[in-house]
Amino acid sequence: MTHLRQRLVLIGHGMVGHRFVQAAIERGLTERWDVVVFGQEPRAAYDRVALTSFFEVGADELSLLPEGEYDDPRVRLVLDTAVTTIDRDAREVTTASGEVVRYDALVMATGSVPFVPPLPGRDLAGCFVYRTIEDLEDIRQAAKTATTGVVIGGGLLGLEAANAVHQLGLATHVVEMAPRLMPVQLDQAGGAALVRHIEALGVTVHTGAATEAIEGIDGKVTALTIADAEPIETDLVVFSVGIRPEDALARACGIEVAERGGILVDETCRTSDKAIYAIGECAAPDGKVYGLVAPGYAMAEVVVDRLLGGSGDFTGADMATKLKLMGVDVASFGDVFAATPGSLELVFADAVTGVYKKLVVSNDATRLLGGILVGDASAYGVLRPMVASGIPLPENPEELILPAGRGTAQVGMTDETVVCSCENVTKGTICSAIDGSEEKPGCADVACIKSCTKAGTVCGSCVPTVKNLLAERLASAGREVSNALCEHFAMSRQELFDLVAVKAIRSFTALIAAHGTGRGCDICKPAVASILASQTSAHILAEETVGLQDTNDAFLGNLQRNGTYSVVPRVPGGELTPDGLIAIGEVARDFDLYTKITGGQRIDLFGARVEQLPLIWRRLVDAGFESGHAYGKSLRTVKSCVGQTWCRYGVQDSTKLAIELELRYRGLRSPHKLKGGVSGCARECAEARGKDFGVIATEKGWNLYVGGNGGFRPAHAVELAIDLDTATLIRYLDRFLMFYIRTADRLQRTSAWLESIEGGLDYVRSVVVDDVLGVAADLEADMAGHIGAYQDEWSATLADEEKLARFVSFINAPDTPDPSISFVTERGQIRPSAAEGSAEPVLVASASIPVGAPR
Amino acid sequence: MMAGTKVRQETVRQGIWVSVCRVDQLRVDVGVAALVGGEQVALFRLDAEEITAIGNLDPYSRANVLSRGIVGSRGDTVFVASPMYKQPFDLRTGCCLDDPAVSVPTFDVRVLDGVVQVLAPPVSDGPDG
């Protein structure tokens, strides 16, 4: 049977719309459907939940579709284009630009709009809403000339908005009409605990405060008047009192809407028109609108499933919430107000630390019905699934919230228990991932579970639960969590590192003879080479270590697919003189190398054959360049912006610091590659928070962030310490890097290390800043040792005949180029020609992604 | 033949012995490439006594790079891991340890008066006969 292709039109490209398209592609809906997406905003979908971080990270970081289009030609994404009418009889939509598109199925994901209460003065200049990146840009612009900002609304969104206003440096007020903050999620005592936390940050909270009007002079906001209270003088007002489903299009074409707004849909998310579906915040399943992203995602999946002929239903959603508001953990789930007849409350409150926890249990104290956690939400991962699944409570339920209580017992979760509610992953799914199958080996760490099941990849609150499940499951299966490096060493990298240090071992041969078996392999040899390099000042191509190095280190270049290498001279901080630039250009021209600018602000020269490397480097060294260590598990670059020197906004000299740091840590061997960044102001043009260490200038000094990276599993660096002077910054960085080098696993980047180390960032901070282990002086001394012993690997190689002897194409024909290497010209430069003798595509048997691509 | 030097010679093969280097130019567990009668060969010295040679062409990446891999052991098997995508090849048999269907050619090696020689296969025939 053949099918004609059908067309689906999706209105709205927010988080839920994006999820719908993703699911449509992943589940094969696009095999039979063409999908046309109209997004009203100028940007593709972005993470609105993390909107507050926009000021820190910028729009690009928030984007859910950084490429701007889907990797499926059957999906057409049209942005900045509103749909103006739906003609249900003709099954056509018309856009603001006049385009008419026929549909076989229509999905509305139009989201919601902020509700602005009908207050006098709400149209004055200086009044804003908080919903889109454009809104935040407007607020930021207005904040430049403002000193005070008021947020109307003390709910979830209002507090997010207050955080944004606070971040912009304004004196911030939150005005909430209800007698407490987050009135939907918290009770009076929980709200009060939250107020104490937030006021400690310098935000003023007004509860039980009904706004009467917004006052203004010359069309600009000047103050807010509140019933029975003093007015608040302000330059800026942000409305954040709630949302209204965006259902105008549906109303206009006669689709049924719910009494309180929202497009009425059945459990398959279908509207009163059989060809039209609605999902996300614009939809009202059973008359109820869900203002959270997780239910929206669920609805998107249901519609894709139904279009594929499945039987998925949306039957309501867990409205549990856990978030970090201005650094305060807040969680709320289930029957928070003990509305169930006969229910009992168990409360723990510590006014000193500002921790408030409440459990609502059934009258016989056997079942958990709901709860509130403020100040410490670590038990959320355990508690929330207990509500959803109806697991019986343990004997002493108060243990679950008492500070001494472990709060982590996996109290009889069933396989159906949902562990990750963002991605709807059950315990059963996670356990199967741990157990593995014939096709796929089981997971032995949290990172693997995350990539296999998606659990813990959205809000992360279930990660502790996942971790416990993993440990429990492996233990019961008799699988040990082995930390053996490989078959030759029954110990972890950290243990090897300590052994080498304590016993002053200086060669692989001595180490494996005394503490290992066999002759080593491609896993332990480079790891030990790196450990030796971190502890000694020997050249990595010295007699004892040359055979241990991966080919990149062995030839001080980056191996490319045709067997040639790429060459990257160091350009500290990305600062390059015209003469230097010309010198690099001349070398590239004379050796006919392909040149490309790297993401690390330097220049990569490709296509160098082994025997050409010394000739190329002779020229580069003569021109004043040194190895850029692009080939090593070592410091790559410290990226910078131009900073105060040139930039109108810069507040410190970021380039100077970046150069200083790059020169300080160059050549430092580490468990994985290391990248740094320095930005001269909070605009963060150097993308420092995408680096293993990032420094951002403030008026008062430097803020230090650690644990960021791009790549396969991007991570955002987190704050380690703020407002540091340069000397302190360097001291902390010395300690941080050396502590990482001492304790991380092989090929573990700083982000994964921070995740895996017991105690996480707080522990690392206590070691680096507070020196709780008393090792700070040692760490600094180690770093001083490295800096003192640094030598340019390429200059040293060029000066050593024995090392140079290895840089030949053939031992019996040193200058004969490898005859199988050939190039063709593309866009005016060389590129490798197709692999020799391969009419068929090149075989890459390994399904794994090679680690350690250059830069 | 140098006293005490063992060479691998399982089958009698035809060809010409080509001298490629002095034995003291080879370091244990550090491969080198050689051109032997138009063939690209990767030579490895496993210890004081044993030297092996396999084709330098990595069948997975189709680049001539095996001589630049790291030498290691799995049990008693000594292998080189391709520097490109890490597949291990048995240095004595040429077999890929992760996929028995894939192998690289092997070459006979001998040491004569301190000079390493590789048996270049006849031009008309493949390296493994």
Interface residues (C-beta under 8 A of the other chain):
Chain A: E487 H488 G518 R519 G520 C521 D522 I523 K525 P526 E543 V546 G547 L548 Q549 D550 T551 A554 F555 L559 R561 N562 G563 A805 R806 S809 F810 I811 N812 A813 T816 D818 S820 I821 A835 E836 G837 S838 V842 L843 V844 A845 S846 P850
Chain B: V18 S19 V20 C21 Q25 R27 V28 D29 V30 V32 A33 A34 L35 V36 Q40 L43 L57 P59 Y60 S61 R62 A63 N64 V65 R68 G69 I70 V71 G72 S73 R74 G75 V78 A81 P83 M84 Y85 K86 Q87 P88 D98 D99 V102
